[in-house]
Amino acid sequence: FSGKPDWQKLLDFEIKPLSEEEQAFLDGPTEDLCQMLDDWQINQDRDLPPEVWAFIKDQGFFGIIIPKEFGGLGYSAHAHSAVVVKLSSRSVTAAVTVMVPNSLGPGELLVHYGTEAQKDHYLPRLARGQDIPCFALTEPGAGSDAANGRSQGIVCKGMWDGEEITGIRLTFNKRYITLAPVATVIGLAFRLFDPEHLLGEEEDIGITCALIPRDTPGLNIGNRHDPMGVPFQNGPVFGDDVFVPLDYIIGGREGAGNGWRMLMESLAAGRSISLPSQSLGAAELACRSTSAYATVREQFGMPIGKFEGVREPLARIAGHAYFMNAGRRLAFGAVDAGEKPSVISAVVKAYLTEGSRLCINDAMDIHAGAAICRGPGNIFTRPYDAMPIGITVEGANILTRSLIVFGQGAIRCHPFVLDEMQAITGGDLKAFDAAFFGHIGHIANNAARAFALGMTGGGLASSPLPGFEARHYKDLSRFSAVFALISDVALGTLGGALKRKEYLSGRLSDAFAWIFLASATLKHFHDNGRPQNQRALLDWTCTHALLETERALLGVLANLPNRFAAGVAKLLTFPFGATRAALTDRQIDAVAEAVTTDMDVRDTLTADIFIPGPADPGLGALEHAFRRILDAAPARAKPDKARRDGRLAKDHVSAMTTAALDAGILSSTEGELIAEAERLRDAVIQVSNFDPDEYDQLR
């Protein structure tokens, strides 16, 4: 929103690495948990096995964010994210089970707002899994509009443990609550009323959060929803005439009416980590498996990864995995730095879950029939089924894009808008004048900057670094100025009506998000040491992001109601019209080639996920076959060359291998390499089948 990014500040921002203890947890218990998980069997049983539940509790997975003084692990946002990414690549059910207690809910709220007595009682129990939490916010009449729920509590007198006390009589109907069927303590959001003025003069006290034990009389819990067939524990929570003490309010009596503030202040951290990390796990899984499958699977006598129709979506998967990781790292880095990145958290939640959807869909297209036949070896059944869940929860992406990203960003990130609003609210004319005239100067500066950079194609912008990536910094500097000016034109001509112009605010959100993601990718490339073999990925990302940014901003100008203002703004920001080119075939090919032939690039892109051993019927077997096929490639090339030279007749691989052995073209060792590679290739391209009785039992 400033129009002039401070690139050096971004590059100097330190993303804290994992501590030795955190790395050991990732390499030890997290890896061990992944080894225990059989996602196919989990889905047949409709739950995690008892030994997995016990391991999760015993190893402290439910206490990742709970401070050590209360028995938790007290890990960083970086570690929290790393655990979720790895688990997500193995089992969505296990990942959700672990990530929800460590996201927005009782643990997070107690750490920041609980009374000392509440912390001392609940946090150690939550950390060791003695209590399992859930948080009940969503209800039938209030999904995205959560602040206007109908669940309510009435302050009144009632009997508790044989004594009359002042408490709360609750009525609520909540749904979509993850872990509710097995939860022992329920975080509940409701509107609190005090009609008898037992607490004070105010009747409508406001949104309040309380902790309700499962055995509280009147609480109805235990039923399950079935979210897309993915069997993590999720269900409704009902209550009618449930009486609880005031001490159940998070923060005690002083916490009454502060629930919405608690939720909004705590939302950014969880939203920055949980779903973005789960999305990256799916994207990296798609990248790892599809880059292998594109080599293993052959048609028309060559790997399908050599076909341009396959290379394009394969490059798309790799490019998305690269920039999604960059965005995730910057988001959790901000949380670890003590920030509450509400706007960034909204961006990474919405745009990384959408990126995950694209990666999984592209992977499904490339794996084709192998991806649509369910069975123990199918890598994508549950990630594909689970896609709509991440899109929908923690702020549906439609809402996040059209209302939250730009709506919050314009207030929180703009250098003058918040000051103007506060001055108006406070009646401070002097402060308003300072902010208003500063805003006018800001618009004038950005107009001049955007025009100058537009006329020179960003050439006048500065770059913090010379060389290959300098042009991307310059282009992003130009589009930052363009975005800032167009944002101010939209705000100035529409005012408060802009929040109802969701077409426009959605496009402004797109522009903001793609500028952020490209900037994060430049930092990621820099933090990695600016490696030569990642240039194609950086180039793919920035080209794609800048094209999307330009489309979004031109879409705003084409649809602003004030056509005169739009015309002037277009002249200043796009003096030559649309100039960004789509990705070239060469750029696409460079990424596809890198991810299928450069093992360092492939390993870097997928460094965060769990890679099982050869005994695993899915990714493990595919990875093993891929490696053996690469090992055998030089040997297999010899019969092919002999065929081209006319020394061997064209035939299938095994026959040509035998002929090459007989002709002395191959050694016996080379023949064995080829035979083993072909045996593994044939095994991993098979799909599951079931006899009728087995099939009838499938879930």
N, C-alpha and C positions, 0 to 999 in steps of 0.2 A: 504493500500500500504506500510505501514511501516513494516508490518509483526509482530508487537508486540503491540496489542491494549492496551491502557491505560484505563483499566476498571474502575478504581476509578474516573477518570475524567468524564467518561460517567455517572456513578452513581451520581456524585456530580452535574452534569449539571441540573440546575433548569428550569423546564417547568413552566412558570408563570401561576398561576390559573386565572380564570375569576375574574374580579373586581365585586363588588356588583352591580354596574350599568349594567355591561354586563350580569350578571346572571339574573337581573331583566328584561332585554330586552329579554333574551331567554325564561324566564318563563312567560313573559307578551305578548308583541306584536308578538313574533315568535309563541308562542303557540296559540294566537288568530288567527293569519294568517292561521295556519294549520287547525284550526277549521272551517274556512271559505271555505276551499278548498274541492271541490267535483271533484276528478280527472276524473271520468267517464263523468260528465257533461262538464267539461273543454274540454275533447276530442270530445264530440258531438258538442260543440259550436265552436271548433277550436281556442279558445282563452280564456284567463282569463276573468272573468266577470268584468264589469266596477268598481264595488265596491271593488274588490280585487286590481285592478290597483291603485285605489285611496288610499286604505289602505297602500299599499307598498310605495307609494310616501309620504303620510302624516306621516308615522311612521319612515321615514328615512332609509328604507332598501337600497335605492340606494346610500346612503352616509356612509356606514359602514366604509370604509377606508379613507374617507375625513376628515381632521383634524377639530376639534371643532371650531377653529377660522374662518373657512369658512362655518360653519353651518352644518358640518357633525357630525357623531357619534364619529369618531376618535377611533374606537375600535381596539383591538389587533387582531393578526392573529388567536389566540385561539378562540376568540369570532366569528370572521368571519367564521372560520371552523365549529364551533358549530351550527351556524345558517344554514349553507348549509347542514350539515348532517341531521338536523331535517326536513328542508323543503324537502329534497330529499326523505325522507322516506314517505312523504305524496303525493308529486306531482313533477314529473320531470320538468314539464313545469314551475311551480312556482319557483323551485330551480334554474333553468337555468336563468330565468328572473332576479332573484336577484343576482346571483353570477357573471354574466358576467360584469355588470358595476363596480363591485368591484374587478375584476381581471385585467389583462393587457388591458389597453384601455385609453381613454381620461382622466379619473379621476386620475389613477395611474401616467400617464405621466405628467399631469399638476402639480401634487403635487411635483414631483421631478425635473421637467425640465421647467415648464411653466414660462413665465415672470410674474411679479407681476400683470400687467394689465390683463393678461389671467387668472391668478388664481382668482383675485377679481371679474372678470366677470362670469367665467364659474363655479367655484367650488360651490358657494352657489346655483346656479341654478341646478347643478347636484345633490347636496345633498338633495334638497327638491323635486326632480323629475320634476322640471319645464322644464328642458332639459333632454331628454333621449339619452344616448350615444350609439354608436357602434364603432367598430374599424375594418377597412377594410384593411386586409393584404393579404389574400389568393386570388388567381386568377387562371384562367384556366391553364396557363402555368407555374405556380409557386405555388405548394402546400407545400411539404416538403422543396423544394429548394426556400424558400421565398425570399432570397436575390437577386435572379435573375428574379424578376418579370419584366413585360413589361410596367407597369404603369409608366408614366413619366410626369415630369413637366419641362417646358422651361421658363427660366427667360426672360422676355421681357417687353416692354412698352404696356400699355393698358389703357382703360378708366374705371374709377371707381368713382361712384357718381359724374359724370360730369367733372372729372379731369383726366389728364394723369398721371399715376403712374408707377413705376416699380413693376411688380407682377409676377405671375406664371400662365402659360397656361397649364392646366392639361388634360391628356387623360388617362382614366383608365377603367378597367373591372374587378370588384371584385365579388367574390361569396362566399357562405356559411357564410354570415355575420350575426351573431346573433344580434337581435333587430333592424336590418336595416329597416324592413318595418315600424317601428314606431319611429325610431330615429329622433331626431331634430338636433343633431350635430354628424358629422361623422369624426372620426379619420381616416386619410388616410395615408398609407405608399406608397411612390413612389420614383423613382430615379430622382434626380434634375440635370438638365443640364443648363449651362450658356454659350451658343455659342457666344453671343455678349460681353462677359466679363463685364457685368453690375455690377457684385458683386466682381470681382477680376480676377486673372489670370487663375484660374482653370475652365475647361469646365465641366468635370464630377465631380460634387460636391458630389454625393453619395446619399444613402438612406436618405430620409427626411420624417418627420411626420408632418402633418398639421391638423387643425381642420376646417371642412367645414360645415357651417350652411345648413340645409335642403333646405332652399329657395334660395340657390345660383343658378343663371341661368345656365342651361346646365346639372345640376345634375339630374340623372334618378334613382329614388328610390321608393320603395313601393311594388314591386312584392315579392312573397313569394316562398321559397323552401318548400318541405315537407319532413323533415328528419325523415324517418321511421314512419311517421304518428304521431309523437309526436309534438303537435302544439305550441311549443314555437316560437316566432317570429324570422324568419331567412330568408334571401333573398339576392339577388344580389344588387350591387351598380355600376352604370355605369356613365361615364362622358366623354364628347367629347368637347374639346375646351372650358373648364371651366376656366375662368380667376378669380384669387383671389389675394388679396394683400399679400406681403411678411409677413405682421404681422400675417397671419394665420398659419405660421410655429410655431410649438410648440417650445418655447424658442426664438421666433423672428428670426431675421437674424442670430444670433449666433447659432441657432439650425439647420441651413441648413447643411446637410451632416452628422449630428449626429444621425440620426434616428435609424440606426442599433445598435449603442451603447446603445441608450435609451431602445430599445426593449430587447436586451440581458441582460442588467443590471436589468430590471424590470420583466423579464419573470419568474425568479426563484420564486419570492414571490407568484405570482398568480398560477403558476403551482404546488407549494407546497400545495396549499389550495383547489382550486376549484374542480377539478376532483377527487383527492383523497378523499375529504370530501363527494362528491356525491357518490362515489363508496362505501365508508363505510356506508352511509345511506342505500344503496341497500343491502349490506351484512348483516347489523344488522336487516333490515326488513325481509330478508330471514331467519335469525336465529330465530327471535322472532316468526314469523308466522309458520315456519316449525316445531319448537320444540313443539308448541301448536298443530298443525295439526297431528303430529305423535302420540299424545296422544288421541286426539278427534276421529280420524278416526280409525275404527276397521275393521278388516277382519279376517276370520277364528276364531272369538271369542276372539280376543285380539287386543290391540292397535298396529298399524303398526310400531310404534317406538320400539317394542320388536323384530322385525325381523332384523336379521343382515344385510340383503341387504339394509334396510333403514338406519340402524344405521351408516353404513360406510359413505354415503354422508352427513348425518346429522352431524356427527363428523367433516367432512371436512368443512362444513359451519361454525360451531362454531370455529374451529381452525383458519380459515381464518379471521373471524370477529375479533378474538383476536389479531392476529399479524398485521392485517391491521390497527387497531386502534393504536397499538403501533408505527407503522411506521408513521402514520399521526401525532401523538402527537410529535414525535421527529422532524418531518419536520416543523410543525408550531412553535414548540419551538425554532428552529434555527432562523426562521424569526423574532420572537419576541425578540430574543437576538441580533438582528441587523445584522445577517448574510444574505448573498445572496446564499443560498445553491443550486447552479445550478445542482450539481451531485445528491444530495439527492432528489431534486425536480423531476429530470428525473426518478429516481428509483420509487418514490411513485406514480408518474403519471402512468408509464407503468405497474408496478407490482400490484398496487392496483386496477386499472381498469380491469386487467386480473383476479385478485382475485374476483372482483365483478361479472364478467362474469361466473366464475366457480360456485359461490354461487347461482346465479339466475338459472343457468342450473340445479344444483342439487336440488334446491327448486322446480323447475318445475317438475322434475322427481318424487319427493316425493308427491307433490300435485296432480300430474297426471291429470286426466280428469277435476278436479276442476280448474286447472291452464290454461287449453287450451280453456275453454268456456268463451268468453268475457261477461262482464256484470258488474253492479255496485259493486258486491261482489268479483270480481276477483282482487286479490292483485298484481298479477305479470304481467298483460298485458303490461302496459307501462314501468315498469323497464326492462322487457324482450325486448320490442321493442327498447328501448333507449340504450341498451348495446353497439351496434356497434358505436354509436356516441361518447361515451367517449373513446373507443378504438382508434378512428380515429383522433380526434381533438387535438390541442395543442401539436403537434408532434406525428404522428402516431406511435403506439407501435412497429411496425416492424422497423421503422427508429430509434426510441429511443433505442431499445434493441441492434440493430446491429451496430449503429454508435455513439450514443451520450453518453450512460452511461459509457462505458469503454473508449471511445475516449476522453471525457472531464475529466473523472476520472484520467486517466493516466497522464494528464498534470496538473490538479489542485490539486490532492491529493498526487501524488508521491513526496517524499521528495527531489528528485534531478532533475527530468526531466525538470521542468519549469526553474530551475536555469541554466541548460545546454543550453536550447533553448535561453534564454535571453542572456547568455554569447556569444553564437554564433552570434546572431543577432547584439549584441553590439560590437563584435570584441574584447571582453575582455578575453585574453588568460589566465590570472591569475585566473579569476573567473571560467572559464571553467575547468581549471585543478582541482580547488578545488571541483567543483561539480562532475566532472568525477571520480576522485579518491574516493570521498565520495560515489559515486554510486557503484563503484567496491567493496568497503568495505561493503556497504549495502547488495549487492548480496551475498558476502561470509558469512556474518552473518546470513542472512536468509536461506542460504543453510544448514549451520550447525544447525540452530534452527529447520528448517523443518525436517531434518533427525532425530535429537534427539527426537523430539516430535512424529514423525512417528514411530520410533522404540519402543516408550513407550506408544503409543496410547494417546498421550497428557498428560501422567502422570507427566511429568516434568514441565508442565506449571503451573503458579500460578493462583489462583482464589481470587477475592476480598472478597469472602464470603465463609464460610464453609457450609456444609449441602447439601441439595437436589440438588440445582442448580450448585454446584461447578463443576461437571463434564461437564456441558454445557459450562461454561466459559473456561474450559481447552480445550475442543474440538474446540471451536471457535478460541482460541489462536493458536492451531495447524493449523487450516485451513487458518487463516490469514497469517501465515508464508508461507504455501504452495501457497496460492494465490499470495502473493508478489513475491515469487521466480519464479513461472510460468509466471507471468506477465512480469518480467524482461527478462526471456528467450525468450518470444514471441517478446518483443520490441527489444531485442538485435539481434535476428536472422532475423527478418523481417523488422525492421526499419519502415520507412514511408509506406511500403507496407502493414503493418498490418491493416491500415484503410480500405484497399480494401478486406481484408480477413474477410468478415462479418460473416462467420460461426464461426471463432475463436473469433472475438470480441464479438459476441453475446453470446457465451458460457462464456467468461470472464465477461460479464455483468451479466449473470445469477449468477455466483459465487459471484460477488461483491454484488448483490442485496440480495441474500439469507443470506450472512454474515451480511449485514446491518439489514435486517428484524429480524433475530434471536437476534442480539445484542439489537435492539430496544425493542424486546419482553422481554428480560431479564431485561432491565431497567424498562419497564412498570410493570412487576411483582414486582420488587423491590419498585417502587414508590407506588404501591398499598398496600404495607406493607407485601409482601411475604405471601399472604394468602394460607392456606392449601388447600382450595377448588378450587384454580386456578392452582394447580400443574399439573393436567392432561393436561390443556390447554398449559402450558409452555412446558411440556414434548413433547406433540404432535407437537408443532411448531418447537422446536429445532431438534427433530428427523427428521421431514420432511425437514427442511431447510438444515441440514447438509448432508442429502442424496442427495438433489438437487445440493448442492455445490460440493460434490464429483463427481457426474456424469458429471457436467459441466467441472470441471478441468481435469478429465480423458479424456473427449472428446477433450479438447485442446491438451493434450499430444498425443493422438492417431492420430491427424491430423496436427501437426506441420510439415512443409515441411522438416526442418532439423532434420532428424531422429536420428542422433547421439546426438544432443543437447536434443531432446525429451527423448531419452533413459536414458541419465544421469539425467535429471530432474525427470524422473519417479522413478529412483532408490533412489534419494534423498527425494522425496516427498511422494511416496507411496511404501515403501520398501516391504510391504506385499500385494500390490495390493489394490483392492477395499475392504474396511472393514465395510462400513456403512450398517446397516440393515434397511430394510423397516419398516414402522410402524407395530407393532404387533397387533394382535386382541385385546389383553388386553388394549393397549393404546387407540385404537379406541373406545372400549367399555366404557372406563372410561370417555371419553369426551362426548359420546352420553348419557350416564347415567346422567352425571352432568347437561347437558343442558336441560334434560327433567324432572329431579326430584329435583334438587337443585335450588330453586327459587332465591337465592342470586346470584348464578353463572349466571343464565339466565338474571336477572335484570342488573347485571354488564356488561354482554356482549352487552346488547341492551339499555344501559342507555342514549344514545345520540339521540334516535329517538322519533318521536311523536307516542303516543299510544292513539287512539281515544276511545271514550266511547262506550257502548253497542249498541247504536243506529246506529253506523256505520256498513254498511252491509259487510265490509271486515274484516280488522284486529280487529276492535272493537268487532264485534260479535264473532269472533273466540276466542279472548282473554277471553271474558265473558264466553263462553261455556267451555273453558279450565279450568278456575278457578272453575266453578261450578262442573265440572266432578271430579276435584281433591277433592273438598269438599265432594262429594258424594262417593268417592272411598272406605272409610272404611265401609260405609253402604252396598255398592254394593258387597263387598267381602263376606258378610255374606251369601247371597243366594248361591254364588259360593261354599263356604265351605260346606254348607248344601247339595248341589248337590254331592260334592265329598264324603260326608259322607253317601250318599244314602237316605237322608231325603227329598230331592226334586228331581223331574224329570228334565232332561235337556230341556230347552225351550228358547224362546227369552227373552230378558231382562224384558220387561213389564209383561209377563206372570209369570216369576219366581219371580218378585217383588210382584205381587198379591198373589202368592202362599205362599211366605215368610211372607207376612202380615197376611194371614189367619192362618198360622201355628205359629204365634207369634215370628217368627225369627227376624222380623223387627218391629220397632215402627212406628206409623203413621208419625212421623216427618222424620224418615229415609226414609220411602216410598216416601214422598213428595220431599225429596232431590234427590232421584234417578229419580223420574218422571220429575222433572225440568231439571236435567242434561241431560236426554235422549231427552227431547223436544228440548233443545238447541243444542245438538249434531246433531239431525236430521235436524235442521234448517240450520246449517252452512255447512253441506255437500251437500246441494242442490246447483244447478247451475242455472244461468239465462236462461230463454227462452223468445222468442218474437213472437208475432203474425206476419203474413207476412207483414202487412203494417208497423208495428214498425221496422221489420228487414230491410225493404227497405230504411228506413230513417237513419239507423245506419252508423256511420263513423268509 
